[in-house]
Amino acid sequence: MTEPDPKSRLAALEARIAAARGRDEPRKRHQDEHYSQAQMAWRLVIELVAGLGIGFGIGYGLDILVGTTPFLMVIFTLLGFVAGVKTMIRSANEIQQKGLLDASGDGADEEEDGENGDRDARR
């Protein structure tokens, strides 16, 4: 009596293992998952703090060079705050637009095609 082909036995075993593990469904990559609310909030906070830090650094550096200790530091810190708030608002609008697209069921591919089409039309 002959035994079945080892390759076919191995293929059958792999199919059974895959079915048992549920690998028939493709796994989502971490990059494909949607961002959580906490990640978006941290992004906004970091943008604000970065604007403040950069403005403070530039102002402090110019104060040391020029010799006007608190004057430029205060001005550039305020400018950094304004820049951070503007960046936060821009990011919040971007997040909101992506949320509206996800909620309406439109795919990101359609949005990208529309943007590329607009760019091509402008050229």
C-alpha atoms as a printed R data frame, in Angstrom:
    type eleno elety resid chain resno       x      y       z
1   ATOM     1    CA   MET     A     1   0.000  0.000   0.000
2   ATOM     2    CA   THR     A     2   1.417  3.358  -0.992
3   ATOM     3    CA   GLU     A     3   1.362  6.427   1.185
4   ATOM     4    CA   PRO     A     4  -0.037  9.753  -0.108
5   ATOM     5    CA   ASP     A     5   2.358 12.247  -1.609
6   ATOM     6    CA   PRO     A     6   4.252 14.117   1.183
7   ATOM     7    CA   LYS     A     7   3.750 17.458  -0.580
8   ATOM     8    CA   SER     A     8  -0.020 17.068  -0.654
9   ATOM     9    CA   ARG     A     9  -0.011 16.001   3.016
10  ATOM    10    CA   LEU     A    10   2.057 19.069   3.893
11  ATOM    11    CA   ALA     A    11  -0.282 21.366   1.927
12  ATOM    12    CA   ALA     A    12  -3.313 19.863   3.681
13  ATOM    13    CA   LEU     A    13  -1.650 20.338   7.066
14  ATOM    14    CA   GLU     A    14  -0.794 23.981   6.276
15  ATOM    15    CA   ALA     A    15  -4.400 24.603   5.198
16  ATOM    16    CA   ARG     A    16  -5.708 23.128   8.443
17  ATOM    17    CA   ILE     A    17  -3.299 25.195  10.523
18  ATOM    18    CA   ALA     A    18  -4.203 28.377   8.660
19  ATOM    19    CA   ALA     A    19  -7.898 27.678   9.151
20  ATOM    20    CA   ALA     A    20  -7.368 27.016  12.847
21  ATOM    21    CA   ARG     A    21  -5.460 30.264  13.330
22  ATOM    22    CA   GLY     A    22  -7.854 32.284  11.190
23  ATOM    23    CA   ARG     A    23  -5.135 33.508   8.869
24  ATOM    24    CA   ASP     A    24  -7.469 33.521   5.929
25  ATOM    25    CA   GLU     A    25  -8.276 37.132   6.841
26  ATOM    26    CA   PRO     A    26  -5.544 39.585   5.956
27  ATOM    27    CA   ARG     A    27  -4.047 41.270   8.995
28  ATOM    28    CA   LYS     A    28  -4.165 45.020   9.302
29  ATOM    29    CA   ARG     A    29  -0.840 46.717   9.440
30  ATOM    30    CA   HIS     A    30  -0.327 49.170  12.276
31  ATOM    31    CA   GLN     A    31   0.014 52.013   9.778
32  ATOM    32    CA   ASP     A    32  -3.379 51.220   8.240
33  ATOM    33    CA   GLU     A    33  -5.276 51.592  11.508
34  ATOM    34    CA   HIS     A    34  -7.065 54.804  12.346
35  ATOM    35    CA   TYR     A    35  -5.574 57.113  14.896
36  ATOM    36    CA   SER     A    36  -7.146 57.198  18.331
37  ATOM    37    CA   GLN     A    37  -8.481 60.380  19.852
38  ATOM    38    CA   ALA     A    38  -5.577 60.469  22.313
39  ATOM    39    CA   GLN     A    39  -3.025 60.336  19.494
40  ATOM    40    CA   MET     A    40  -4.720 63.237  17.732
41  ATOM    41    CA   ALA     A    41  -4.858 65.260  20.964
42  ATOM    42    CA   TRP     A    42  -1.159 64.656  21.622
43  ATOM    43    CA   ARG     A    43  -0.377 65.759  18.082
44  ATOM    44    CA   LEU     A    44  -2.140 69.069  18.684
45  ATOM    45    CA   VAL     A    45  -0.439 69.600  22.052
46  ATOM    46    CA   ILE     A    46   2.987 68.864  20.598
47  ATOM    47    CA   GLU     A    47   2.399 71.336  17.767
48  ATOM    48    CA   LEU     A    48   1.527 74.082  20.248
49  ATOM    49    CA   VAL     A    49   4.481 73.353  22.532
50  ATOM    50    CA   ALA     A    50   6.847 73.175  19.551
51  ATOM    51    CA   GLY     A    51   5.700 76.614  18.382
52  ATOM    52    CA   LEU     A    52   6.232 78.035  21.859
53  ATOM    53    CA   GLY     A    53   9.638 76.398  22.211
54  ATOM    54    CA   ILE     A    54  10.903 77.533  18.832
55  ATOM    55    CA   GLY     A    55   9.673 81.095  19.419
56  ATOM    56    CA   PHE     A    56  11.259 81.163  22.877
57  ATOM    57    CA   GLY     A    57  14.549 79.796  21.527
58  ATOM    58    CA   ILE     A    58  14.762 82.333  18.715
59  ATOM    59    CA   GLY     A    59  13.819 85.219  21.028
60  ATOM    60    CA   TYR     A    60  16.260 84.179  23.736
61  ATOM    61    CA   GLY     A    61  19.069 83.725  21.215
62  ATOM    62    CA   LEU     A    62  18.454 87.138  19.676
63  ATOM    63    CA   ASP     A    63  18.280 88.707  23.146
64  ATOM    64    CA   ILE     A    64  21.688 87.266  23.994
65  ATOM    65    CA   LEU     A    65  23.155 88.541  20.705
66  ATOM    66    CA   VAL     A    66  21.570 91.995  20.836
67  ATOM    67    CA   GLY     A    67  21.571 92.486  24.621
68  ATOM    68    CA   THR     A    68  17.857 93.254  25.122
69  ATOM    69    CA   THR     A    69  17.211 90.488  27.635
70  ATOM    70    CA   PRO     A    70  13.423 90.153  28.032
71  ATOM    71    CA   PHE     A    71  12.157 92.140  25.058
72  ATOM    72    CA   LEU     A    72  12.695 89.873  22.024
73  ATOM    73    CA   MET     A    73  12.117 86.706  24.060
74  ATOM    74    CA   VAL     A    74   8.592 87.840  24.959
75  ATOM    75    CA   ILE     A    75   7.795 88.951  21.417
76  ATOM    76    CA   PHE     A    76   9.037 85.756  19.770
77  ATOM    77    CA   THR     A    77   7.364 83.578  22.410
78  ATOM    78    CA   LEU     A    78   4.054 85.257  21.575
79  ATOM    79    CA   LEU     A    79   4.738 84.824  17.859
80  ATOM    80    CA   GLY     A    80   5.551 81.155  18.503
81  ATOM    81    CA   PHE     A    81   2.263 80.788  20.383
82  ATOM    82    CA   VAL     A    82   0.347 82.301  17.463
83  ATOM    83    CA   ALA     A    83   2.148 80.023  15.007
84  ATOM    84    CA   GLY     A    84   1.408 76.985  17.214
85  ATOM    85    CA   VAL     A    85  -2.289 77.873  17.425
86  ATOM    86    CA   LYS     A    86  -2.491 78.343  13.645
87  ATOM    87    CA   THR     A    87  -0.836 74.955  13.129
88  ATOM    88    CA   MET     A    88  -3.233 73.367  15.628
89  ATOM    89    CA   ILE     A    89  -6.239 74.823  13.807
90  ATOM    90    CA   ARG     A    90  -4.920 73.592  10.456
91  ATOM    91    CA   SER     A    91  -4.359 70.102  11.876
92  ATOM    92    CA   ALA     A    92  -7.779 70.065  13.534
93  ATOM    93    CA   ASN     A    93  -9.406 70.962  10.207
94  ATOM    94    CA   GLU     A    94  -7.428 68.195   8.495
95  ATOM    95    CA   ILE     A    95  -8.507 65.671  11.129
96  ATOM    96    CA   GLN     A    96 -12.115 66.828  10.831
97  ATOM    97    CA   GLN     A    97 -12.079 66.481   7.033
98  ATOM    98    CA   LYS     A    98 -10.670 62.960   7.279
99  ATOM    99    CA   GLY     A    99 -13.341 62.118   9.848
100 ATOM   100    CA   LEU     A   100 -16.086 63.408   7.591
101 ATOM   101    CA   LEU     A   101 -14.732 61.391   4.673
102 ATOM   102    CA   ASP     A   102 -14.606 58.229   6.786
103 ATOM   103    CA   ALA     A   103 -18.117 58.819   8.109
104 ATOM   104    CA   SER     A   104 -19.597 59.379   4.651
105 ATOM   105    CA   GLY     A   105 -18.033 56.196   3.313
106 ATOM   106    CA   ASP     A   106 -15.896 57.904   0.692
107 ATOM   107    CA   GLY     A   107 -12.500 56.347   0.249
108 ATOM   108    CA   ALA     A   108  -9.205 58.137   0.551
109 ATOM   109    CA   ASP     A   109  -8.412 57.066  -3.010
110 ATOM   110    CA   GLU     A   110 -11.232 59.197  -4.372
111 ATOM   111    CA   GLU     A   111  -9.960 62.237  -2.486
112 ATOM   112    CA   GLU     A   112  -6.425 61.724  -3.749
113 ATOM   113    CA   ASP     A   113  -7.668 61.324  -7.316
114 ATOM   114    CA   GLY     A   114  -9.613 64.550  -6.976
115 ATOM   115    CA   GLU     A   115  -6.595 66.419  -5.681
116 ATOM   116    CA   ASN     A   116  -4.371 65.062  -8.433
117 ATOM   117    CA   GLY     A   117  -6.980 65.927 -11.011
118 ATOM   118    CA   ASP     A   118  -7.100 69.498  -9.696
119 ATOM   119    CA   ARG     A   119  -3.317 69.736  -9.861
120 ATOM   120    CA   ASP     A   120  -3.302 68.389 -13.409
121 ATOM   121    CA   ALA     A   121  -6.002 70.840 -14.439
122 ATOM   122    CA   ARG     A   122  -3.967 73.760 -13.036
123 ATOM   123    CA   ARG     A   123  -0.863 72.803 -15.039
